[in-house]
Amino acid sequence: MRIDCQECSMYQTSHCDDCLVTALLHPPDDIVEIDDELDPQLQALTGAGLIPVLRFRPRAPDEAPPGDLAGTA
């Protein structure tokens, strides 16, 4: 799975602060790749409450990036 935090609708929100990627990588500067083979282990750790869940949600094509004031009037 490829994750680009800047393409997430949760980027730079309180949800971002409680995301698996931010918790493990403080947030990353680049695209993150999580191997699908790690999914069962990550699910076990999140299920036990040891790490946060992945909160990545792709931003809709018409959704402005966080902090973008170009679309406001």
CHARMM internal coordinates of N, CA and C (Angstrom, degrees):
IC EDIT
DIST 1 N 1 CA 1.4372
DIST 1 CA 1 C 1.5264
ANGL 1 N 1 CA 1 C 108.06
DIST 1 C 2 N 1.3254
ANGL 1 CA 1 C 2 N 116.33
DIHE 1 N 1 CA 1 C 2 N 130.38
DIST 2 N 2 CA 1.4634
ANGL 1 C 2 N 2 CA 122.30
DIHE 1 CA 1 C 2 N 2 CA 177.07
DIST 2 CA 2 C 1.5203
ANGL 2 N 2 CA 2 C 108.84
DIHE 1 C 2 N 2 CA 2 C -101.17
DIST 2 C 3 N 1.3293
ANGL 2 CA 2 C 3 N 115.64
DIHE 2 N 2 CA 2 C 3 N 129.04
DIST 3 N 3 CA 1.4590
ANGL 2 C 3 N 3 CA 120.73
DIHE 2 CA 2 C 3 N 3 CA -178.31
DIST 3 CA 3 C 1.5191
ANGL 3 N 3 CA 3 C 108.75
DIHE 2 C 3 N 3 CA 3 C -125.26
DIST 3 C 4 N 1.3152
ANGL 3 CA 3 C 4 N 115.51
DIHE 3 N 3 CA 3 C 4 N 121.52
DIST 4 N 4 CA 1.4600
ANGL 3 C 4 N 4 CA 122.28
DIHE 3 CA 3 C 4 N 4 CA 173.23
DIST 4 CA 4 C 1.5255
ANGL 4 N 4 CA 4 C 106.09
DIHE 3 C 4 N 4 CA 4 C -111.53
DIST 4 C 5 N 1.3094
ANGL 4 CA 4 C 5 N 116.32
DIHE 4 N 4 CA 4 C 5 N 103.83
DIST 5 N 5 CA 1.4632
ANGL 4 C 5 N 5 CA 120.62
DIHE 4 CA 4 C 5 N 5 CA -174.91
DIST 5 CA 5 C 1.5276
ANGL 5 N 5 CA 5 C 112.64
DIHE 4 C 5 N 5 CA 5 C -55.82
DIST 5 C 6 N 1.3212
ANGL 5 CA 5 C 6 N 117.03
DIHE 5 N 5 CA 5 C 6 N -32.91
DIST 6 N 6 CA 1.4614
ANGL 5 C 6 N 6 CA 119.76
DIHE 5 CA 5 C 6 N 6 CA -179.21
DIST 6 CA 6 C 1.5251
ANGL 6 N 6 CA 6 C 112.19
DIHE 5 C 6 N 6 CA 6 C -69.95
DIST 6 C 7 N 1.3291
ANGL 6 CA 6 C 7 N 117.65
DIHE 6 N 6 CA 6 C 7 N -13.69
DIST 7 N 7 CA 1.4632
ANGL 6 C 7 N 7 CA 121.92
DIHE 6 CA 6 C 7 N 7 CA 177.49
DIST 7 CA 7 C 1.5369
ANGL 7 N 7 CA 7 C 111.94
DIHE 6 C 7 N 7 CA 7 C -98.97
DIST 7 C 8 N 1.3297
ANGL 7 CA 7 C 8 N 116.59
DIHE 7 N 7 CA 7 C 8 N 8.66
DIST 8 N 8 CA 1.4674
ANGL 7 C 8 N 8 CA 121.48
DIHE 7 CA 7 C 8 N 8 CA -178.20
DIST 8 CA 8 C 1.5249
ANGL 8 N 8 CA 8 C 110.03
DIHE 7 C 8 N 8 CA 8 C -94.37
DIST 8 C 9 N 1.3252
ANGL 8 CA 8 C 9 N 116.59
DIHE 8 N 8 CA 8 C 9 N 138.93
DIST 9 N 9 CA 1.4607
ANGL 8 C 9 N 9 CA 120.38
DIHE 8 CA 8 C 9 N 9 CA 178.67
DIST 9 CA 9 C 1.5297
ANGL 9 N 9 CA 9 C 111.53
DIHE 8 C 9 N 9 CA 9 C -69.81
DIST 9 C 10 N 1.3212
ANGL 9 CA 9 C 10 N 118.04
DIHE 9 N 9 CA 9 C 10 N -14.01
DIST 10 N 10 CA 1.4656
ANGL 9 C 10 N 10 CA 122.72
DIHE 9 CA 9 C 10 N 10 CA 178.90
DIST 10 CA 10 C 1.5329
ANGL 10 N 10 CA 10 C 112.50
DIHE 9 C 10 N 10 CA 10 C -93.66
DIST 10 C 11 N 1.3370
ANGL 10 CA 10 C 11 N 117.51
DIHE 10 N 10 CA 10 C 11 N -3.34
DIST 11 N 11 CA 1.4603
ANGL 10 C 11 N 11 CA 122.72
DIHE 10 CA 10 C 11 N 11 CA -174.11
DIST 11 CA 11 C 1.5222
ANGL 11 N 11 CA 11 C 111.48
DIHE 10 C 11 N 11 CA 11 C -56.09
DIST 11 C 12 N 1.3159
ANGL 11 CA 11 C 12 N 116.06
DIHE 11 N 11 CA 11 C 12 N 130.83
DIST 12 N 12 CA 1.4625
ANGL 11 C 12 N 12 CA 125.03
DIHE 11 CA 11 C 12 N 12 CA 179.29
DIST 12 CA 12 C 1.5240
ANGL 12 N 12 CA 12 C 113.00
DIHE 11 C 12 N 12 CA 12 C 60.00
DIST 12 C 13 N 1.3387
ANGL 12 CA 12 C 13 N 117.15
DIHE 12 N 12 CA 12 C 13 N 35.66
DIST 13 N 13 CA 1.4524
ANGL 12 C 13 N 13 CA 122.66
DIHE 12 CA 12 C 13 N 13 CA 173.09
DIST 13 CA 13 C 1.5232
ANGL 13 N 13 CA 13 C 107.63
DIHE 12 C 13 N 13 CA 13 C -119.89
DIST 13 C 14 N 1.3138
ANGL 13 CA 13 C 14 N 116.93
DIHE 13 N 13 CA 13 C 14 N 177.61
DIST 14 N 14 CA 1.4642
ANGL 13 C 14 N 14 CA 120.31
DIHE 13 CA 13 C 14 N 14 CA 177.39
DIST 14 CA 14 C 1.5280
ANGL 14 N 14 CA 14 C 111.02
DIHE 13 C 14 N 14 CA 14 C -64.46
DIST 14 C 15 N 1.3370
ANGL 14 CA 14 C 15 N 117.86
DIHE 14 N 14 CA 14 C 15 N -27.25
DIST 15 N 15 CA 1.4678
ANGL 14 C 15 N 15 CA 121.22
DIHE 14 CA 14 C 15 N 15 CA 177.07
DIST 15 CA 15 C 1.5276
ANGL 15 N 15 CA 15 C 110.41
DIHE 14 C 15 N 15 CA 15 C -67.51
DIST 15 C 16 N 1.3084
ANGL 15 CA 15 C 16 N 116.86
DIHE 15 N 15 CA 15 C 16 N -35.14
DIST 16 N 16 CA 1.4622
ANGL 15 C 16 N 16 CA 122.01
DIHE 15 CA 15 C 16 N 16 CA 178.03
DIST 16 CA 16 C 1.5291
ANGL 16 N 16 CA 16 C 109.80
DIHE 15 C 16 N 16 CA 16 C -61.24
DIST 16 C 17 N 1.3146
ANGL 16 CA 16 C 17 N 116.82
DIHE 16 N 16 CA 16 C 17 N -39.08
DIST 17 N 17 CA 1.4615
ANGL 16 C 17 N 17 CA 121.25
DIHE 16 CA 16 C 17 N 17 CA -179.21
DIST 17 CA 17 C 1.5218
ANGL 17 N 17 CA 17 C 112.49
DIHE 16 C 17 N 17 CA 17 C -63.62
DIST 17 C 18 N 1.3314
ANGL 17 CA 17 C 18 N 117.32
DIHE 17 N 17 CA 17 C 18 N -24.35
DIST 18 N 18 CA 1.4600
ANGL 17 C 18 N 18 CA 122.07
DIHE 17 CA 17 C 18 N 18 CA -177.70
DIST 18 CA 18 C 1.5277
ANGL 18 N 18 CA 18 C 110.81
DIHE 17 C 18 N 18 CA 18 C -113.05
DIST 18 C 19 N 1.3241
ANGL 18 CA 18 C 19 N 117.16
DIHE 18 N 18 CA 18 C 19 N 38.26
DIST 19 N 19 CA 1.4645
ANGL 18 C 19 N 19 CA 122.53
DIHE 18 CA 18 C 19 N 19 CA -178.93
DIST 19 CA 19 C 1.5232
ANGL 19 N 19 CA 19 C 109.56
DIHE 18 C 19 N 19 CA 19 C -107.24
DIST 19 C 20 N 1.3014
ANGL 19 CA 19 C 20 N 116.13
DIHE 19 N 19 CA 19 C 20 N 149.03
DIST 20 N 20 CA 1.4572
ANGL 19 C 20 N 20 CA 123.02
DIHE 19 CA 19 C 20 N 20 CA 177.79
DIST 20 CA 20 C 1.5225
ANGL 20 N 20 CA 20 C 111.73
DIHE 19 C 20 N 20 CA 20 C -52.99
DIST 20 C 21 N 1.3213
ANGL 20 CA 20 C 21 N 117.74
DIHE 20 N 20 CA 20 C 21 N -46.84
DIST 21 N 21 CA 1.4646
ANGL 20 C 21 N 21 CA 121.63
DIHE 20 CA 20 C 21 N 21 CA -176.64
DIST 21 CA 21 C 1.5295
ANGL 21 N 21 CA 21 C 110.51
DIHE 20 C 21 N 21 CA 21 C -63.79
DIST 21 C 22 N 1.3233
ANGL 21 CA 21 C 22 N 117.44
DIHE 21 N 21 CA 21 C 22 N -45.65
DIST 22 N 22 CA 1.4597
ANGL 21 C 22 N 22 CA 120.76
DIHE 21 CA 21 C 22 N 22 CA 179.43
DIST 22 CA 22 C 1.5284
ANGL 22 N 22 CA 22 C 110.40
DIHE 21 C 22 N 22 CA 22 C -65.55
DIST 22 C 23 N 1.3264
ANGL 22 CA 22 C 23 N 117.29
DIHE 22 N 22 CA 22 C 23 N -41.54
DIST 23 N 23 CA 1.4628
ANGL 22 C 23 N 23 CA 120.91
DIHE 22 CA 22 C 23 N 23 CA -178.80
DIST 23 CA 23 C 1.5285
ANGL 23 N 23 CA 23 C 111.75
DIHE 22 C 23 N 23 CA 23 C -63.54
DIST 23 C 24 N 1.3047
ANGL 23 CA 23 C 24 N 117.67
DIHE 23 N 23 CA 23 C 24 N -38.83
DIST 24 N 24 CA 1.4557
ANGL 23 C 24 N 24 CA 120.60
DIHE 23 CA 23 C 24 N 24 CA -177.17
DIST 24 CA 24 C 1.5257
ANGL 24 N 24 CA 24 C 113.41
DIHE 23 C 24 N 24 CA 24 C -87.37
DIST 24 C 25 N 1.3332
ANGL 24 CA 24 C 25 N 117.53
DIHE 24 N 24 CA 24 C 25 N -29.73
DIST 25 N 25 CA 1.4680
ANGL 24 C 25 N 25 CA 120.10
DIHE 24 CA 24 C 25 N 25 CA -172.18
DIST 25 CA 25 C 1.5261
ANGL 25 N 25 CA 25 C 114.23
DIHE 24 C 25 N 25 CA 25 C -121.40
DIST 25 C 26 N 1.2688
ANGL 25 CA 25 C 26 N 120.53
DIHE 25 N 25 CA 25 C 26 N 2.21
DIST 26 N 26 CA 1.4829
ANGL 25 C 26 N 26 CA 128.79
DIHE 25 CA 25 C 26 N 26 CA 168.48
DIST 26 CA 26 C 1.5123
ANGL 26 N 26 CA 26 C 117.17
DIHE 25 C 26 N 26 CA 26 C 57.21
DIST 26 C 27 N 1.1849
ANGL 26 CA 26 C 27 N 130.62
DIHE 26 N 26 CA 26 C 27 N 65.77
DIST 27 N 27 CA 1.4596
ANGL 26 C 27 N 27 CA 131.60
DIHE 26 CA 26 C 27 N 27 CA -76.34
DIST 27 CA 27 C 1.5265
ANGL 27 N 27 CA 27 C 110.83
DIHE 26 C 27 N 27 CA 27 C -57.89
DIST 27 C 28 N 1.2984
ANGL 27 CA 27 C 28 N 115.67
DIHE 27 N 27 CA 27 C 28 N 158.61
DIST 28 N 28 CA 1.4695
ANGL 27 C 28 N 28 CA 119.82
DIHE 27 CA 27 C 28 N 28 CA -175.81
DIST 28 CA 28 C 1.5251
ANGL 28 N 28 CA 28 C 112.43
DIHE 27 C 28 N 28 CA 28 C -72.77
DIST 28 C 29 N 1.3219
ANGL 28 CA 28 C 29 N 115.52
DIHE 28 N 28 CA 28 C 29 N 154.10
DIST 29 N 29 CA 1.4619
ANGL 28 C 29 N 29 CA 121.19
DIHE 28 CA 28 C 29 N 29 CA 176.99
DIST 29 CA 29 C 1.5232
ANGL 29 N 29 CA 29 C 112.31
DIHE 28 C 29 N 29 CA 29 C -89.42
DIST 29 C 30 N 1.3131
ANGL 29 CA 29 C 30 N 116.86
DIHE 29 N 29 CA 29 C 30 N -12.76
DIST 30 N 30 CA 1.4551
ANGL 29 C 30 N 30 CA 121.32
DIHE 29 CA 29 C 30 N 30 CA -173.38
DIST 30 CA 30 C 1.5292
ANGL 30 N 30 CA 30 C 109.08
DIHE 29 C 30 N 30 CA 30 C -138.33
DIST 30 C 31 N 1.3162
ANGL 30 CA 30 C 31 N 116.05
DIHE 30 N 30 CA 30 C 31 N -176.35
DIST 31 N 31 CA 1.4623
ANGL 30 C 31 N 31 CA 122.08
DIHE 30 CA 30 C 31 N 31 CA 177.54
DIST 31 CA 31 C 1.5244
ANGL 31 N 31 CA 31 C 109.05
DIHE 30 C 31 N 31 CA 31 C -67.16
DIST 31 C 32 N 1.3196
ANGL 31 CA 31 C 32 N 115.67
DIHE 31 N 31 CA 31 C 32 N 138.17
DIST 32 N 32 CA 1.4593
ANGL 31 C 32 N 32 CA 122.74
DIHE 31 CA 31 C 32 N 32 CA 179.80
DIST 32 CA 32 C 1.5194
ANGL 32 N 32 CA 32 C 108.59
DIHE 31 C 32 N 32 CA 32 C -105.66
DIST 32 C 33 N 1.3029
ANGL 32 CA 32 C 33 N 116.19
DIHE 32 N 32 CA 32 C 33 N 136.80
DIST 33 N 33 CA 1.4591
ANGL 32 C 33 N 33 CA 120.80
DIHE 32 CA 32 C 33 N 33 CA 174.48
DIST 33 CA 33 C 1.5197
ANGL 33 N 33 CA 33 C 108.22
DIHE 32 C 33 N 33 CA 33 C -115.60
DIST 33 C 34 N 1.3432
ANGL 33 CA 33 C 34 N 115.93
DIHE 33 N 33 CA 33 C 34 N 122.19
DIST 34 N 34 CA 1.4583
ANGL 33 C 34 N 34 CA 121.86
DIHE 33 CA 33 C 34 N 34 CA 177.27
DIST 34 CA 34 C 1.5185
ANGL 34 N 34 CA 34 C 107.27
DIHE 33 C 34 N 34 CA 34 C -109.65
DIST 34 C 35 N 1.3012
ANGL 34 CA 34 C 35 N 115.66
DIHE 34 N 34 CA 34 C 35 N 121.58
DIST 35 N 35 CA 1.4616
ANGL 34 C 35 N 35 CA 122.33
DIHE 34 CA 34 C 35 N 35 CA -178.89
DIST 35 CA 35 C 1.5293
ANGL 35 N 35 CA 35 C 109.67
DIHE 34 C 35 N 35 CA 35 C -65.28
DIST 35 C 36 N 1.3231
ANGL 35 CA 35 C 36 N 116.95
DIHE 35 N 35 CA 35 C 36 N 131.98
DIST 36 N 36 CA 1.4651
ANGL 35 C 36 N 36 CA 121.31
DIHE 35 CA 35 C 36 N 36 CA 179.94
DIST 36 CA 36 C 1.5276
ANGL 36 N 36 CA 36 C 112.07
DIHE 35 C 36 N 36 CA 36 C -59.31
DIST 36 C 37 N 1.3322
ANGL 36 CA 36 C 37 N 117.14
DIHE 36 N 36 CA 36 C 37 N -25.04
DIST 37 N 37 CA 1.4637
ANGL 36 C 37 N 37 CA 120.37
DIHE 36 CA 36 C 37 N 37 CA 179.29
DIST 37 CA 37 C 1.5264
ANGL 37 N 37 CA 37 C 111.76
DIHE 36 C 37 N 37 CA 37 C -68.09
DIST 37 C 38 N 1.3250
ANGL 37 CA 37 C 38 N 117.58
DIHE 37 N 37 CA 37 C 38 N -18.66
DIST 38 N 38 CA 1.4638
ANGL 37 C 38 N 38 CA 121.35
DIHE 37 CA 37 C 38 N 38 CA 179.03
DIST 38 CA 38 C 1.5208
ANGL 38 N 38 CA 38 C 112.69
DIHE 37 C 38 N 38 CA 38 C -84.51
DIST 38 C 39 N 1.3159
ANGL 38 CA 38 C 39 N 117.95
DIHE 38 N 38 CA 38 C 39 N -10.98
DIST 39 N 39 CA 1.4614
ANGL 38 C 39 N 39 CA 121.38
DIHE 38 CA 38 C 39 N 39 CA -174.66
DIST 39 CA 39 C 1.5320
ANGL 39 N 39 CA 39 C 113.22
DIHE 38 C 39 N 39 CA 39 C -55.01
DIST 39 C 40 N 1.3361
ANGL 39 CA 39 C 40 N 120.69
DIHE 39 N 39 CA 39 C 40 N -47.60
DIST 40 N 40 CA 1.4677
ANGL 39 C 40 N 40 CA 118.80
DIHE 39 CA 39 C 40 N 40 CA 179.79
DIST 40 CA 40 C 1.5375
ANGL 40 N 40 CA 40 C 112.90
DIHE 39 C 40 N 40 CA 40 C -59.77
DIST 40 C 41 N 1.3109
ANGL 40 CA 40 C 41 N 117.21
DIHE 40 N 40 CA 40 C 41 N -39.57
DIST 41 N 41 CA 1.4586
ANGL 40 C 41 N 41 CA 120.40
DIHE 40 CA 40 C 41 N 41 CA 179.50
DIST 41 CA 41 C 1.5284
ANGL 41 N 41 CA 41 C 111.29
DIHE 40 C 41 N 41 CA 41 C -67.96
DIST 41 C 42 N 1.3330
ANGL 41 CA 41 C 42 N 116.54
DIHE 41 N 41 CA 41 C 42 N -42.60
DIST 42 N 42 CA 1.4621
ANGL 41 C 42 N 42 CA 120.14
DIHE 41 CA 41 C 42 N 42 CA 177.88
DIST 42 CA 42 C 1.5190
ANGL 42 N 42 CA 42 C 110.87
DIHE 41 C 42 N 42 CA 42 C -64.18
DIST 42 C 43 N 1.3252
ANGL 42 CA 42 C 43 N 117.05
DIHE 42 N 42 CA 42 C 43 N -40.07
DIST 43 N 43 CA 1.4667
ANGL 42 C 43 N 43 CA 120.84
DIHE 42 CA 42 C 43 N 43 CA 177.64
DIST 43 CA 43 C 1.5245
ANGL 43 N 43 CA 43 C 110.98
DIHE 42 C 43 N 43 CA 43 C -62.62
DIST 43 C 44 N 1.3251
ANGL 43 CA 43 C 44 N 116.84
DIHE 43 N 43 CA 43 C 44 N -39.91
DIST 44 N 44 CA 1.4620
ANGL 43 C 44 N 44 CA 120.73
DIHE 43 CA 43 C 44 N 44 CA 179.11
DIST 44 CA 44 C 1.5338
ANGL 44 N 44 CA 44 C 110.79
DIHE 43 C 44 N 44 CA 44 C -64.69
DIST 44 C 45 N 1.3222
ANGL 44 CA 44 C 45 N 116.45
DIHE 44 N 44 CA 44 C 45 N -43.29
DIST 45 N 45 CA 1.4642
ANGL 44 C 45 N 45 CA 120.44
DIHE 44 CA 44 C 45 N 45 CA 179.59
DIST 45 CA 45 C 1.5257
ANGL 45 N 45 CA 45 C 111.88
DIHE 44 C 45 N 45 CA 45 C -66.87
DIST 45 C 46 N 1.3394
ANGL 45 CA 45 C 46 N 117.70
DIHE 45 N 45 CA 45 C 46 N -41.25
DIST 46 N 46 CA 1.4687
ANGL 45 C 46 N 46 CA 120.02
DIHE 45 CA 45 C 46 N 46 CA 178.25
DIST 46 CA 46 C 1.5259
ANGL 46 N 46 CA 46 C 110.49
DIHE 45 C 46 N 46 CA 46 C -69.53
DIST 46 C 47 N 1.3292
ANGL 46 CA 46 C 47 N 116.74
DIHE 46 N 46 CA 46 C 47 N -37.42
DIST 47 N 47 CA 1.4690
ANGL 46 C 47 N 47 CA 120.63
DIHE 46 CA 46 C 47 N 47 CA 178.30
DIST 47 CA 47 C 1.5171
ANGL 47 N 47 CA 47 C 112.27
DIHE 46 C 47 N 47 CA 47 C -63.26
DIST 47 C 48 N 1.3208
ANGL 47 CA 47 C 48 N 116.80
DIHE 47 N 47 CA 47 C 48 N -31.85
DIST 48 N 48 CA 1.4614
ANGL 47 C 48 N 48 CA 121.64
DIHE 47 CA 47 C 48 N 48 CA 178.87
DIST 48 CA 48 C 1.5312
ANGL 48 N 48 CA 48 C 111.73
DIHE 47 C 48 N 48 CA 48 C -85.31
DIST 48 C 49 N 1.3385
ANGL 48 CA 48 C 49 N 116.56
DIHE 48 N 48 CA 48 C 49 N -3.52
DIST 49 N 49 CA 1.4560
ANGL 48 C 49 N 49 CA 120.30
DIHE 48 CA 48 C 49 N 49 CA 179.13
DIST 49 CA 49 C 1.5172
ANGL 49 N 49 CA 49 C 113.78
DIHE 48 C 49 N 49 CA 49 C 78.09
DIST 49 C 50 N 1.3233
ANGL 49 CA 49 C 50 N 117.30
DIHE 49 N 49 CA 49 C 50 N 16.83
DIST 50 N 50 CA 1.4611
ANGL 49 C 50 N 50 CA 120.79
DIHE 49 CA 49 C 50 N 50 CA -178.03
DIST 50 CA 50 C 1.5218
ANGL 50 N 50 CA 50 C 113.25
DIHE 49 C 50 N 50 CA 50 C -84.72
DIST 50 C 51 N 1.3346
ANGL 50 CA 50 C 51 N 117.21
DIHE 50 N 50 CA 50 C 51 N -26.51
DIST 51 N 51 CA 1.4566
ANGL 50 C 51 N 51 CA 122.27
DIHE 50 CA 50 C 51 N 51 CA 175.86
DIST 51 CA 51 C 1.5240
ANGL 51 N 51 CA 51 C 107.92
DIHE 50 C 51 N 51 CA 51 C -138.44
DIST 51 C 52 N 1.3325
ANGL 51 CA 51 C 52 N 117.61
DIHE 51 N 51 CA 51 C 52 N 155.38
DIST 52 N 52 CA 1.4762
ANGL 51 C 52 N 52 CA 119.66
DIHE 51 CA 51 C 52 N 52 CA 178.35
DIST 52 CA 52 C 1.5205
ANGL 52 N 52 CA 52 C 111.54
DIHE 51 C 52 N 52 CA 52 C -70.92
DIST 52 C 53 N 1.3143
ANGL 52 CA 52 C 53 N 115.23
DIHE 52 N 52 CA 52 C 53 N 164.53
DIST 53 N 53 CA 1.4631
ANGL 52 C 53 N 53 CA 121.03
DIHE 52 CA 52 C 53 N 53 CA 177.72
DIST 53 CA 53 C 1.5296
ANGL 53 N 53 CA 53 C 109.49
DIHE 52 C 53 N 53 CA 53 C -80.33
DIST 53 C 54 N 1.3087
ANGL 53 CA 53 C 54 N 116.02
DIHE 53 N 53 CA 53 C 54 N 161.66
DIST 54 N 54 CA 1.4551
ANGL 53 C 54 N 54 CA 121.67
DIHE 53 CA 53 C 54 N 54 CA 174.13
DIST 54 CA 54 C 1.5235
ANGL 54 N 54 CA 54 C 107.87
DIHE 53 C 54 N 54 CA 54 C -75.77
DIST 54 C 55 N 1.3016
ANGL 54 CA 54 C 55 N 117.06
DIHE 54 N 54 CA 54 C 55 N 119.71
DIST 55 N 55 CA 1.4674
ANGL 54 C 55 N 55 CA 121.75
DIHE 54 CA 54 C 55 N 55 CA -177.51
DIST 55 CA 55 C 1.5213
ANGL 55 N 55 CA 55 C 112.56
DIHE 54 C 55 N 55 CA 55 C -103.88
DIST 55 C 56 N 1.3169
ANGL 55 CA 55 C 56 N 117.99
DIHE 55 N 55 CA 55 C 56 N 10.05
DIST 56 N 56 CA 1.4601
ANGL 55 C 56 N 56 CA 121.48
DIHE 55 CA 55 C 56 N 56 CA -178.37
DIST 56 CA 56 C 1.5253
ANGL 56 N 56 CA 56 C 110.74
DIHE 55 C 56 N 56 CA 56 C -59.19
DIST 56 C 57 N 1.3123
ANGL 56 CA 56 C 57 N 115.96
DIHE 56 N 56 CA 56 C 57 N 126.45
DIST 57 N 57 CA 1.4631
ANGL 56 C 57 N 57 CA 123.65
DIHE 56 CA 56 C 57 N 57 CA 174.75
DIST 57 CA 57 C 1.5156
ANGL 57 N 57 CA 57 C 106.58
DIHE 56 C 57 N 57 CA 57 C -134.45
DIST 57 C 58 N 1.3415
ANGL 57 CA 57 C 58 N 117.94
DIHE 57 N 57 CA 57 C 58 N 114.50
DIST 58 N 58 CA 1.4724
ANGL 57 C 58 N 58 CA 119.08
DIHE 57 CA 57 C 58 N 58 CA -178.67
DIST 58 CA 58 C 1.5232
ANGL 58 N 58 CA 58 C 110.89
DIHE 57 C 58 N 58 CA 58 C -56.98
DIST 58 C 59 N 1.3212
ANGL 58 CA 58 C 59 N 115.17
DIHE 58 N 58 CA 58 C 59 N 136.96
DIST 59 N 59 CA 1.4561
ANGL 58 C 59 N 59 CA 120.78
DIHE 58 CA 58 C 59 N 59 CA 178.18
DIST 59 CA 59 C 1.5192
ANGL 59 N 59 CA 59 C 108.77
DIHE 58 C 59 N 59 CA 59 C -71.73
DIST 59 C 60 N 1.3162
ANGL 59 CA 59 C 60 N 116.78
DIHE 59 N 59 CA 59 C 60 N 138.55
DIST 60 N 60 CA 1.4610
ANGL 59 C 60 N 60 CA 121.89
DIHE 59 CA 59 C 60 N 60 CA 177.42
DIST 60 CA 60 C 1.5239
ANGL 60 N 60 CA 60 C 108.91
DIHE 59 C 60 N 60 CA 60 C -63.76
DIST 60 C 61 N 1.3486
ANGL 60 CA 60 C 61 N 117.76
DIHE 60 N 60 CA 60 C 61 N 149.10
DIST 61 N 61 CA 1.4693
ANGL 60 C 61 N 61 CA 120.77
DIHE 60 CA 60 C 61 N 61 CA -178.10
DIST 61 CA 61 C 1.5273
ANGL 61 N 61 CA 61 C 113.66
DIHE 60 C 61 N 61 CA 61 C -54.68
DIST 61 C 62 N 1.3276
ANGL 61 CA 61 C 62 N 117.57
DIHE 61 N 61 CA 61 C 62 N -32.33
DIST 62 N 62 CA 1.4644
ANGL 61 C 62 N 62 CA 120.21
DIHE 61 CA 61 C 62 N 62 CA -178.17
DIST 62 CA 62 C 1.5362
ANGL 62 N 62 CA 62 C 112.88
DIHE 61 C 62 N 62 CA 62 C -94.02
DIST 62 C 63 N 1.3280
ANGL 62 CA 62 C 63 N 117.65
DIHE 62 N 62 CA 62 C 63 N 2.29
DIST 63 N 63 CA 1.4633
ANGL 62 C 63 N 63 CA 121.80
DIHE 62 CA 62 C 63 N 63 CA -178.74
DIST 63 CA 63 C 1.5334
ANGL 63 N 63 CA 63 C 109.86
DIHE 62 C 63 N 63 CA 63 C -86.57
DIST 63 C 64 N 1.3201
ANGL 63 CA 63 C 64 N 116.34
DIHE 63 N 63 CA 63 C 64 N 128.90
DIST 64 N 64 CA 1.4642
ANGL 63 C 64 N 64 CA 121.58
DIHE 63 CA 63 C 64 N 64 CA -179.75
DIST 64 CA 64 C 1.5252
ANGL 64 N 64 CA 64 C 109.81
DIHE 63 C 64 N 64 CA 64 C -72.44
DIST 64 C 65 N 1.3159
ANGL 64 CA 64 C 65 N 117.86
DIHE 64 N 64 CA 64 C 65 N 144.91
DIST 65 N 65 CA 1.4548
ANGL 64 C 65 N 65 CA 120.95
DIHE 64 CA 64 C 65 N 65 CA 174.63
DIST 65 CA 65 C 1.5351
ANGL 65 N 65 CA 65 C 110.72
DIHE 64 C 65 N 65 CA 65 C -62.50
DIST 65 C 66 N 1.3256
ANGL 65 CA 65 C 66 N 118.21
DIHE 65 N 65 CA 65 C 66 N 151.40
DIST 66 N 66 CA 1.4652
ANGL 65 C 66 N 66 CA 120.22
DIHE 65 CA 65 C 66 N 66 CA 177.79
DIST 66 CA 66 C 1.5197
ANGL 66 N 66 CA 66 C 110.85
DIHE 65 C 66 N 66 CA 66 C -56.36
DIST 66 C 67 N 1.3109
ANGL 66 CA 66 C 67 N 116.44
DIHE 66 N 66 CA 66 C 67 N 138.59
DIST 67 N 67 CA 1.4599
ANGL 66 C 67 N 67 CA 120.52
DIHE 66 CA 66 C 67 N 67 CA 179.04
DIST 67 CA 67 C 1.5219
ANGL 67 N 67 CA 67 C 114.38
DIHE 66 C 67 N 67 CA 67 C 82.93
DIST 67 C 68 N 1.3337
ANGL 67 CA 67 C 68 N 117.15
DIHE 67 N 67 CA 67 C 68 N -3.17
DIST 68 N 68 CA 1.4736
ANGL 67 C 68 N 68 CA 120.79
DIHE 67 CA 67 C 68 N 68 CA -179.69
DIST 68 CA 68 C 1.5303
ANGL 68 N 68 CA 68 C 108.02
DIHE 67 C 68 N 68 CA 68 C -84.45
DIST 68 C 69 N 1.3157
ANGL 68 CA 68 C 69 N 116.92
DIHE 68 N 68 CA 68 C 69 N 112.17
DIST 69 N 69 CA 1.4564
ANGL 68 C 69 N 69 CA 121.53
DIHE 68 CA 68 C 69 N 69 CA -178.66
DIST 69 CA 69 C 1.5207
ANGL 69 N 69 CA 69 C 112.69
DIHE 68 C 69 N 69 CA 69 C -95.25
DIST 69 C 70 N 1.3307
ANGL 69 CA 69 C 70 N 117.27
DIHE 69 N 69 CA 69 C 70 N 3.34
DIST 70 N 70 CA 1.4721
ANGL 69 C 70 N 70 CA 120.07
DIHE 69 CA 69 C 70 N 70 CA -176.59
DIST 70 CA 70 C 1.5146
ANGL 70 N 70 CA 70 C 112.19
DIHE 69 C 70 N 70 CA 70 C -64.12
DIST 70 C 71 N 1.3305
ANGL 70 CA 70 C 71 N 117.73
DIHE 70 N 70 CA 70 C 71 N -31.18
DIST 71 N 71 CA 1.4600
ANGL 70 C 71 N 71 CA 120.20
DIHE 70 CA 70 C 71 N 71 CA -176.74
DIST 71 CA 71 C 1.5133
ANGL 71 N 71 CA 71 C 113.80
DIHE 70 C 71 N 71 CA 71 C -87.75
DIST 71 C 72 N 1.3407
ANGL 71 CA 71 C 72 N 118.52
DIHE 71 N 71 CA 71 C 72 N -0.99
DIST 72 N 72 CA 1.4624
ANGL 71 C 72 N 72 CA 120.72
DIHE 71 CA 71 C 72 N 72 CA -178.77
DIST 72 CA 72 C 1.5050
ANGL 72 N 72 CA 72 C 110.69
DIHE 71 C 72 N 72 CA 72 C -99.95
DIST 72 C 73 N 1.3135
ANGL 72 CA 72 C 73 N 115.84
DIHE 72 N 72 CA 72 C 73 N 151.09
DIST 73 N 73 CA 1.4656
ANGL 72 C 73 N 73 CA 120.48
DIHE 72 CA 72 C 73 N 73 CA 178.99
DIST 73 CA 73 C 1.4929
ANGL 73 N 73 CA 73 C 110.28
DIHE 72 C 73 N 73 CA 73 C -125.82
END
COOR INIT
IC SEED 1 N 1 CA 1 C
IC BUILD
